[in-house]
Amino acid sequence: DAKTTQPPSMDCAEGRAANLPCNHSTISGNEYVYWYRQIHSQGPQYIIHGLKNNETNEMASLIITEDRKSSTLILPHATLRDTAVYYCIAFNAGNNRKLIWGLGTSLAVNP
Amino acid sequence: GAGVSQTPSNKVTEKGKYVELRCDPISGHTALYWYRQSLGQGPEFLIYFQGTGAADDSGLPNDRFFAVRPEGSVSTLKIQRTERGDSAVYLCASSLASGSTGEQFFGPGTRLTVL
């Protein structure tokens, strides 16, 4: 079973920041937080990951709380093309690297 | 460069038939994964290959499902005696084996419909 819980859906206005929360209160110390997204009718796409520290790349920022029980994915300036289902995953490299997916958050970016 | 490709993109078959789904991973990626995704659900792990061998097949639902990767590159997922419940999108992903990365590169999927 997935170790993460996310709200089923969110809305965001185009050009504004989208902040997607994820709860992972049972995450283990050696488990990373990974984020993927899946645009309609496409395969999932990797976004970002982190262990303890906040991370930023060209797509997004990841904020992980100090106790690691939750995190937030931030899309700083959402566009219509960011409309997708966003998945937060607790990843254990020792678990044969398989990804255990929950239901994700369906983000709608509105014009 | 070329990403992960999957063929066919769509497959419609009748209950009881045999189907094969193909995955071409990114060149040089030694790890390959199969997942399946039902409507409104997240992907569900099926099997993981490291090179030619199946390192973890714990997600295969029953013995009607089988996958091979004979030369450590292309993989084929085989489903015997298909059932309507097998209808789903079958996703393939590949990754570099080194390190502890969970970054996997996904193909577009094969949509299987069993009538």
Interface residues (C-beta under 8 A of the other chain):
Chain A: A2 Y32 Y34 S41 Q42 G43 P44 Q45 Y46 H49 Y87 I89 F91 A93 N96 R97 K98 L99 I100 W101 G102 L103 G104
Chain B: V4 A31 Y33 Y35 G40 Q41 G42 P43 E44 F45 Y48 A55 D56 G59 L91 A93 S95 S100 T101 G102 E103 Q104 F105 F106 G107 P108 G109
